[in-house]
Amino acid sequence: MSKRGTSLSVRVAAGVLEHNNRDFYASNVDPEKVKDNITYKREDLREVYQKLFGEALQKYNAKQTKTRNKIDDYYEHISNSKQEKLFYEAIIQFGDKDTHSVGSRDGENAKQMLDKYMKSFEERNPNLYVFNAVLHMDEATPHLHIDFVPFATNQAKGLETRVSLKRALESQDVHCKNKKYTERQQWAVKEKILMKNLAHEYDYEVINKGIHRAHLSVEEYKSAMREIENLQSHLQQVQVENVNNYSAEDIAAMKNQLYELKQKLQDSETKANSPIVEIEMQSDEKIEDVRETLVANKVVFAETTHGFSVPEYAAPLVSDTIKNSKLANNFGRIRDRVALDIDEAIYFSQDYEKLLENLQAKGYEIKRNKHIAVRPPGAERFVRLRSLGEYYTENALRFRIENREKFQNACHAQTANTFGMEREFNATIGNVIVLFYDKQIQPYKANYSEPYTFRNDYRIAGLLECAKLISDDGVTADNIQSKSADVKTRNAEIYKQLKQLETAQKIRKDLISCGESVYSGGTASDETRAFLKSYNIESSSDIENLQTTFAECESTLQELQSELTDNKAKLRSYDKISSMYEDMKYGNYINKLINEERERLAVRDEREVIE
């Protein structure tokens, strides 16, 4: 009898304490099973920082002769750092939902293996201070979240004891032997050796799973299949049994919906059957860019030693990502980073001097010559602020600081003066702004060519777009479904008109072609002349009139196609508004936003290890 298989997963990513400790529930959590979770450790992070670094911070500050070099709060100092994180999180898992689901025998074995793993973790990793650790049994598969602060002692620069994942791992004899793998990856390999031994204890054979699967695409495919089956069944019933109860427009609308679903399904099948191609890459930084792009576009992929294996249809996407990667031009990337840091710091600055202080707190070096220049942490060159563009001159920055609360105040006023669904969306914009100030979300632009502002935040921009449509169309929670039905009815009318016009245009085109031949002095058969006469085409002037009609109908066709495109976009917006409003109404929208943000950061920071 062959052994059962299990895979090993070790990821080091950005942690989400609120999610781990169930301060809020993500959609994949079963609230009834939360009681089955095991909490090994739960300490206050600020208190941990005082315990680990309090004494070292006092010694460091005592040696500083200049006040500006002192660190008032090491917790805040690291929080604003671009080099280190306040803490890291290791996510440990045996198998997946298909092999080790919660409640199954293998799931119970996974729980026991994870429990043994956790109980020896701190002894193996003396330089990773664990302050929060939870074994989750309320999701599809048992898994561990271990949150830790990496620290290194006896340091020559900075604090004697300071935060550093690289130094902490080196203290545990984990070294980067070449540029190909980081200390974090080497550490994960060592941890997997222990996990492999645990798996063998429970009589499992370890299998490698290097594939990243786009689960959502599979769900969409299955959903499309169900919709097609249901719609085909309903359409057959309508046409055979209840034809008198439905108008031609209703049947046309259903046929159109069926056509669109089949197109969607065909696209999914094409992607599923796409052959796999290998793409080699040398730059670790570009690999990170490509990984983010593939995940964002829900592409199935596998990481190889020197790059990726991807479906052939995704190869152009990878090529474009490599070509357009901001990391391709390191100085350009630094300038973008400086601009975004300034955009963010503006909202925390009361005046221009405070803005420069905030940049210093992030680790920037300031050069005060005729024109202010800054150097971000880790960069070799200074960047003049005015060289970043018209929004970054001193006068422009002072203006932006002075008006930094203008949008927020207008948002509050708009919330107070609106009602129902529109008010809910405006209030949510205010809540997103609060998340920004609390540093629970990062600044992301809707328009990359413009500076980051609240109006140019992609989340807020989406909410504003929805709020405008709600206002312009008079949308309410009670009428949004009927408005959507009206648009679908109009689309069915358009499809009918388009079909009629396209048929008529084909005939006109044939008539014009025959007529031009006949009335320009050419020869024509009796059959051709009879064809023209049947449509009352008996002279060159009739052909000219027909050409005018043809051109007018072409214009009408374009107008109808444009209206159809706009209506489809409106239907998507109505669906989006309905979904978002449901989340807002039940208090889930902000929690989802936080969770999505943490997951996005986890994808960005995650380093896959050697399988």
C-alpha positions in Angstrom: 0.0 0.0 0.0 1.5 3.3 -1.1 2.0 6.2 1.4 -0.4 9.1 1.5 1.0 12.3 0.1 1.4 15.7 1.7 2.9 19.0 0.5 4.9 21.4 2.7 4.3 25.2 2.7 6.5 27.8 4.5 5.8 31.4 3.7 7.2 34.5 5.3 4.9 37.5 4.7 3.4 40.6 6.1 1.2 39.7 9.1 -2.4 40.5 9.8 -2.9 40.3 13.5 -6.6 41.3 13.3 -7.2 38.4 11.0 -5.1 35.9 12.9 -6.8 36.8 16.3 -10.2 37.0 14.6 -10.8 40.6 15.4 -12.7 40.5 12.1 -13.9 37.5 10.0 -12.8 37.1 6.4 -15.2 35.4 4.0 -13.3 32.1 4.2 -13.6 31.8 8.0 -16.3 29.6 9.6 -17.4 31.5 12.8 -18.8 28.3 14.4 -15.3 26.7 14.3 -13.4 29.7 15.8 -13.5 28.0 19.1 -11.4 25.2 17.7 -8.4 27.5 17.1 -5.4 27.1 19.4 -3.7 30.3 20.6 -0.1 29.6 21.7 1.0 33.2 22.4 -0.5 36.7 22.3 1.5 39.6 23.6 1.2 43.4 23.0 3.7 44.3 20.2 4.6 47.7 21.8 5.4 46.0 25.1 7.6 43.5 23.2 9.5 46.3 21.6 10.1 47.8 25.0 11.3 44.5 26.4 13.6 43.7 23.4 15.0 47.2 22.6 14.3 49.5 25.5 17.7 49.3 27.1 19.5 49.4 23.8 17.6 52.5 22.8 18.6 54.3 26.0 22.3 53.5 25.4 22.0 54.6 21.8 20.4 58.0 22.6 22.9 58.6 25.4 25.7 58.5 22.9 24.1 61.0 20.5 25.3 64.6 20.6 22.7 65.9 18.2 19.0 65.8 19.2 18.0 65.1 15.6 19.9 61.8 15.7 18.1 60.5 18.7 15.2 58.1 18.3 12.2 58.9 20.5 10.2 55.8 19.9 11.8 52.7 18.3 8.4 51.2 17.5 7.4 54.2 15.5 10.9 54.4 14.0 10.6 50.9 12.5 7.0 51.5 11.6 8.1 54.3 9.3 11.1 52.4 8.0 11.4 51.2 4.4 14.1 48.7 5.3 12.5 46.7 8.1 9.0 45.7 9.2 7.6 45.9 12.8 7.2 42.1 12.6 7.1 39.2 10.2 4.8 36.3 9.9 5.5 32.7 9.1 2.5 30.7 7.7 3.0 27.0 8.0 0.8 24.4 6.4 0.8 20.6 5.6 -1.2 19.7 2.4 -4.2 21.7 1.2 -8.0 21.6 1.3 -8.1 18.7 -1.1 -5.7 16.5 1.0 -5.9 17.7 4.6 -9.2 19.4 5.0 -10.4 20.4 8.5 -12.5 17.6 10.0 -10.9 14.8 8.0 -8.4 12.2 9.4 -5.6 13.8 7.4 -6.7 17.2 8.7 -6.4 16.0 12.3 -2.9 14.7 11.5 -2.0 18.1 10.0 -3.2 19.7 13.3 -1.0 17.4 15.4 2.1 17.9 13.1 1.6 21.7 13.3 1.3 21.5 17.1 4.6 19.7 17.3 6.2 22.1 14.9 5.1 25.1 16.9 6.2 23.7 20.3 9.8 23.5 19.1 9.8 26.7 17.0 11.2 29.2 19.6 14.0 26.8 20.7 15.1 26.4 17.1 14.8 30.2 16.4 16.2 32.0 19.4 16.5 35.3 17.4 12.9 35.3 16.2 10.9 36.6 19.2 7.4 35.1 18.9 4.7 37.4 20.3 1.6 36.0 18.5 0.9 32.4 17.4 -2.4 30.8 16.4 -3.3 27.5 14.8 -6.4 28.1 12.7 -8.9 25.3 12.5 -11.8 27.5 11.2 -10.7 27.6 7.6 -10.5 24.9 4.9 -7.1 23.6 5.9 -5.3 23.6 9.3 -2.4 26.1 9.3 -0.2 28.1 11.7 0.3 31.9 11.8 3.5 32.6 13.7 4.2 36.4 14.2 7.7 37.3 15.3 10.1 40.2 15.8 13.6 39.3 14.3 16.4 40.8 16.4 20.1 40.8 16.4 22.5 41.6 19.3 26.0 43.0 19.6 25.6 45.2 16.5 28.3 47.8 15.8 26.0 50.3 14.0 22.8 51.8 15.4 21.3 50.1 18.4 23.3 47.3 20.0 20.1 45.2 19.8 18.0 46.1 16.8 15.4 44.8 14.3 16.9 42.9 11.4 15.6 39.7 9.7 18.8 39.2 7.8 21.1 39.7 10.9 18.7 37.6 13.1 18.9 34.7 10.7 22.7 35.1 10.3 22.9 34.8 14.1 21.1 31.4 13.8 23.8 30.3 11.2 21.6 30.9 8.2 23.7 32.6 5.5 23.1 33.6 2.0 25.7 31.6 0.1 25.0 33.1 -3.2 22.8 35.8 -4.8 20.3 33.3 -6.0 18.6 32.7 -2.6 18.0 35.0 0.3 18.5 34.2 4.0 14.8 34.0 4.3 14.6 31.3 1.6 17.5 29.4 3.2 15.8 29.5 6.6 12.5 28.2 5.0 14.5 25.3 3.5 15.8 24.4 7.0 12.3 24.6 8.4 11.0 22.3 5.7 13.5 19.7 6.6 11.9 19.5 10.1 8.4 19.5 8.5 9.5 16.6 6.3 10.6 14.6 9.3 7.3 15.3 11.0 5.5 14.1 7.9 7.5 10.9 7.8 6.5 10.3 11.5 2.9 10.3 10.4 3.6 8.0 7.4 3.2 10.7 4.7 5.3 11.0 1.5 6.2 14.6 0.7 5.2 15.8 -2.7 6.1 19.1 -4.3 3.5 21.6 -5.4 5.1 24.4 -7.2 2.0 25.6 -9.0 0.2 28.8 -8.2 -3.4 28.2 -9.2 -5.9 31.0 -10.1 -8.8 29.6 -8.0 -11.1 32.4 -9.0 -10.8 31.6 -12.7 -11.9 28.1 -11.9 -14.8 29.3 -9.9 -15.8 31.7 -12.7 -15.6 28.8 -15.2 -17.9 26.6 -13.1 -20.3 29.5 -12.5 -20.5 30.2 -16.3 -21.2 26.5 -16.9 -24.1 26.5 -14.3 -25.5 29.7 -15.8 -25.4 28.3 -19.3 -27.1 25.0 -18.3 -29.8 26.9 -16.4 -30.4 29.4 -19.2 -30.5 26.8 -21.9 -33.0 24.7 -19.9 -35.2 27.8 -19.3 -34.9 28.9 -23.0 -36.0 25.5 -24.2 -38.9 25.5 -21.9 -40.0 29.0 -23.0 -39.7 28.1 -26.7 -41.5 24.8 -26.4 -44.2 25.2 -23.7 -44.7 28.9 -22.8 -44.0 30.7 -26.1 -47.1 32.9 -25.7 -46.1 34.1 -22.3 -42.9 35.7 -23.5 -42.3 38.5 -26.1 -39.8 38.2 -28.9 -37.7 40.7 -27.1 -37.5 38.5 -24.0 -36.4 35.5 -26.0 -33.9 37.6 -27.9 -32.5 38.9 -24.6 -32.1 35.4 -23.2 -30.4 34.3 -26.4 -28.0 37.2 -26.2 -27.2 36.4 -22.6 -26.6 32.7 -23.6 -24.3 33.9 -26.4 -22.2 36.1 -24.0 -21.9 33.2 -21.4 -20.8 30.8 -24.1 -18.1 33.3 -25.2 -17.0 33.6 -21.6 -16.8 29.8 -21.3 -14.9 29.5 -24.6 -12.4 32.0 -23.4 -11.9 30.0 -20.2 -11.5 26.8 -22.2 -9.0 28.4 -24.5 -6.9 29.5 -21.4 -7.3 26.1 -19.8 -6.0 24.3 -22.9 -3.1 26.7 -23.6 0.3 25.0 -23.8 2.9 25.8 -21.2 6.0 27.8 -22.0 9.2 28.5 -20.0 10.3 32.1 -19.4 13.8 32.6 -18.0 14.7 35.7 -16.0 17.8 36.9 -14.3 16.7 39.8 -12.1 15.1 38.9 -8.7 13.4 42.3 -8.7 11.7 41.7 -12.0 10.7 38.3 -10.9 8.8 40.0 -8.0 7.1 42.3 -10.5 6.1 39.4 -12.8 4.8 37.3 -9.8 2.6 40.2 -8.7 1.2 40.6 -12.3 0.4 37.0 -12.7 -1.4 36.8 -9.4 -3.3 40.0 -10.1 -4.4 38.6 -13.5 -5.3 35.2 -12.0 -2.9 33.3 -14.2 -1.9 29.8 -13.3 1.9 29.6 -13.1 4.8 27.7 -11.6 8.1 29.2 -10.4 11.2 27.5 -11.8 14.8 27.8 -10.8 15.4 30.6 -13.3 11.9 32.1 -13.9 8.4 30.9 -14.6 6.3 28.3 -16.4 3.2 30.0 -17.7 0.4 29.2 -20.2 1.3 30.4 -23.7 -1.6 33.0 -23.7 0.1 34.8 -20.7 3.5 35.0 -22.3 2.8 38.5 -23.8 1.6 39.7 -20.4 4.9 38.6 -18.8 7.0 40.2 -21.6 5.1 43.5 -21.2 5.6 43.4 -17.5 9.4 42.8 -17.9 9.6 45.5 -20.5 7.6 48.1 -18.6 8.9 47.3 -15.1 9.8 50.4 -13.2 12.6 48.3 -11.6 14.2 48.3 -15.1 15.4 51.8 -14.4 16.5 51.9 -10.8 16.9 55.7 -10.5 13.4 56.1 -12.1 12.1 53.7 -9.5 13.7 55.7 -6.7 12.2 59.0 -8.0 8.7 57.3 -8.1 9.3 56.2 -4.5 10.3 59.6 -3.3 7.3 61.2 -5.0 4.9 58.7 -3.4 6.5 59.1 0.0 6.1 62.9 -0.3 2.5 62.5 -1.4 1.8 60.3 1.7 3.7 62.6 4.1 1.7 65.7 3.0 -1.4 64.3 4.8 0.6 64.1 8.1 2.2 67.5 7.8 1.0 70.8 9.1 3.5 72.9 7.2 6.5 72.6 4.9 9.1 72.1 7.6 7.0 69.3 9.2 6.9 67.6 5.8 10.7 67.6 5.7 10.8 66.3 9.3 8.4 63.5 8.4 10.7 62.5 5.5 13.6 62.5 7.9 11.6 60.2 10.2 11.3 57.8 7.2 15.1 57.7 7.0 15.6 60.4 4.3 18.6 62.6 4.3 17.8 66.3 3.6 20.2 68.7 1.7 19.2 72.3 2.2 20.8 74.2 -0.6 19.2 76.7 -2.9 16.9 73.9 -3.9 15.9 71.2 -1.4 17.2 67.7 -2.3 16.5 64.4 -0.5 18.1 61.0 -0.5 15.9 58.1 0.5 17.3 55.2 2.6 19.5 52.9 0.5 19.9 55.3 -2.4 23.2 56.7 -3.7 22.0 59.9 -5.2 20.1 62.9 -4.0 16.9 63.9 -5.7 15.9 67.6 -6.1 12.2 67.9 -5.2 11.5 70.4 -8.0 12.9 67.8 -10.5 10.0 65.5 -9.7 7.6 67.9 -11.5 5.4 70.8 -11.1 3.6 69.3 -8.1 6.8 69.1 -6.1 8.2 72.6 -6.1 8.3 74.3 -2.8 5.3 76.6 -3.6 3.3 73.7 -4.9 4.0 71.6 -1.8 3.1 74.4 0.5 -0.2 74.8 -1.4 -0.9 71.1 -1.3 -0.2 71.0 2.5 -2.5 74.0 3.1 -5.3 72.3 1.2 -4.7 68.7 2.3 -8.0 68.5 4.2 -10.1 70.1 1.5 -11.3 66.8 -0.1 -11.9 65.2 3.3 -14.1 68.2 4.4 -16.0 68.1 1.2 -16.6 64.4 1.7 -18.0 65.0 5.2 -20.3 67.7 3.8 -21.5 65.5 1.0 -22.2 62.7 3.4 -24.3 65.1 5.6 -26.3 66.3 2.6 -27.1 63.0 0.9 -29.3 60.1 1.8 -29.7 56.4 1.3 -27.3 54.5 -0.9 -25.5 57.7 -2.0 -24.9 58.6 1.6 -23.5 55.2 2.4 -21.0 55.4 -0.4 -19.9 58.9 0.7 -19.6 57.8 4.3 -17.5 54.8 3.2 -15.1 57.2 1.4 -14.6 58.9 4.8 -13.9 55.5 6.4 -11.3 54.7 3.7 -9.5 58.0 4.6 -9.5 56.9 8.2 -7.8 53.6 7.3 -5.1 55.7 5.5 -4.5 57.8 8.5 -4.4 54.7 10.7 -1.8 53.2 8.2 -4.0 50.2 7.7 -3.9 50.7 3.9 -1.1 51.9 1.6 -1.4 54.7 -0.9 -2.2 53.4 -4.4 -2.9 55.6 -7.4 -5.8 55.4 -9.8 -4.0 57.5 -12.3 -0.2 56.8 -12.3 0.6 60.0 -14.1 -0.8 62.2 -11.3 0.4 62.6 -7.7 -1.3 60.5 -5.1 -4.2 62.3 -3.4 -7.3 61.0 -1.8 -9.2 61.8 -5.0 -6.6 59.8 -7.0 -6.7 56.8 -4.6 -7.9 53.9 -6.7 -10.3 52.7 -3.9 -11.8 56.1 -3.4 -11.9 56.8 -7.1 -14.0 53.7 -7.5 -16.4 54.8 -4.7 -16.7 58.3 -6.2 -17.5 56.8 -9.6 -20.3 54.7 -8.0 -21.6 57.7 -6.0 -21.8 59.8 -9.1 -23.8 57.2 -11.0 -26.1 56.7 -8.0 -26.7 60.5 -8.0 -27.0 60.9 -11.8 -29.4 58.0 -12.3 -31.3 58.4 -9.0 -30.4 54.9 -7.9 -31.7 53.6 -4.6 -31.6 50.3 -2.9 -35.2 49.8 -3.9 -35.0 50.6 -7.6 -31.5 49.4 -8.7 -32.9 46.0 -9.8 -35.7 47.6 -11.9 -33.2 50.1 -13.4 -30.9 47.2 -14.3 -33.9 45.3 -15.9 -34.8 48.4 -17.9 -31.2 48.6 -19.3 -31.4 44.9 -20.2 -34.7 45.4 -22.0 -33.2 48.3 -23.9 -30.2 46.1 -24.8 -32.6 43.5 -26.2 -34.2 46.2 -28.4 -30.8 47.3 -29.6 -29.8 43.8 -30.5 -33.0 43.4 -32.5 -32.4 46.8 -34.3 -28.8 45.9 -35.0 -29.8 42.6 -36.6 -32.4 44.3 -38.8 -30.1 47.1 -39.8 -27.1 44.8 -40.5 -29.4 42.6 -42.8 -30.7 45.7 -44.6 -27.1 47.1 -45.0 -26.0 43.8 -46.6 -28.8 44.1 -49.2 -28.0 47.8 -49.8 -24.3 47.0 -50.3 -25.2 44.4 -52.9 -27.6 46.8 -54.6 -25.0 49.6 -54.7 -22.4 47.2 -56.2 -24.8 46.0 -58.9 -26.2 49.4 -59.6 -22.8 51.1 -60.0 -21.9 48.4 -62.5 -25.1 48.7 -64.5 -25.5 52.5 -64.5 -21.9 53.4 -65.1 -22.1 52.0 -68.6 -21.2 48.4 -67.9 -23.0 45.3 -69.0 -25.4 43.4 -66.7 -27.5 40.3 -67.0 -31.3 40.4 -67.0 -31.2 38.7 -63.6 -29.1 41.6 -62.2 -31.5 44.2 -63.7 -34.5 42.4 -62.3 -32.9 42.3 -58.9 -32.4 46.1 -59.0 -35.9 46.7 -60.3 -37.4 44.6 -57.4 -36.0 47.3 -55.0 -37.1 50.2 -57.3 -33.5 50.9 -58.4 -33.9 52.1 -62.0 -31.3 55.0 -62.3 -28.0 56.3 -61.2 -29.8 58.8 -58.9 -31.5 55.9 -57.2 -28.0 54.6 -56.5 -26.9 57.9 -55.1 -29.9 58.0 -52.8 -29.2 54.5 -51.7 -25.6 55.4 -51.0 -26.8 58.3 -48.8 -29.1 55.9 -46.9 -26.3 53.4 -46.5 -24.1 56.1 -44.9 -26.9 57.2 -42.6 -27.5 53.7 -41.5 -23.8 53.1 -40.9 -23.9 56.1 -38.5 -27.0 54.7 -36.8 -25.2 51.3 -36.4 -22.3 53.0 -34.7 -24.6 55.0 -32.4 -26.4 51.8 -31.4 -23.1 49.9 -30.8 -21.9 52.8 -28.7 -25.1 52.8 -26.7 -24.8 49.1 -26.2 -21.3 49.4 -25.0 -22.3 52.1 -22.5 -25.2 50.1 -21.3 -23.1 47.0 -20.7 -20.7 49.2 -18.7 -23.7 50.6 -16.7 -24.9 47.1 -15.9 -21.5 46.1 -14.6 -21.5 49.3 -12.5 -25.0 48.5 -11.2 -23.8 45.0 -10.2 -20.7 46.5 -8.6 -22.8 49.0 -6.6 -25.2 46.3 -5.4 -22.4 44.1 -4.2 -20.5 46.9 -2.5 -23.7 48.2 -0.9 -24.5 44.8 0.5 -21.0 44.7 2.1 -21.4 48.2 3.5 -24.9 47.5 4.9 -23.6 44.5 6.9 -20.3 46.1 7.9 -18.1 43.9 5.8 -16.7 46.4 3.2 -14.0 47.9 5.4 -13.0 44.5 6.8 -12.6 43.2 3.3 -10.6 46.2 2.3 -8.2 45.6 5.1 -7.9 41.9 4.4 -7.3 42.5 0.7 -4.6 45.0 1.5 -2.9 42.6 3.8 -3.1 39.8 1.2 -1.7 42.1 -1.4 1.2 43.0 0.8 1.7 39.3 1.6 1.9 38.5 -2.1 4.4 41.4 -2.6 6.6 40.4 0.3 6.4 36.6 0.0 9.5 34.7 -1.1 8.9 31.2 -2.4 11.4 28.7 -1.2 13.1 25.8 -2.9 10.8 22.9 -3.1 
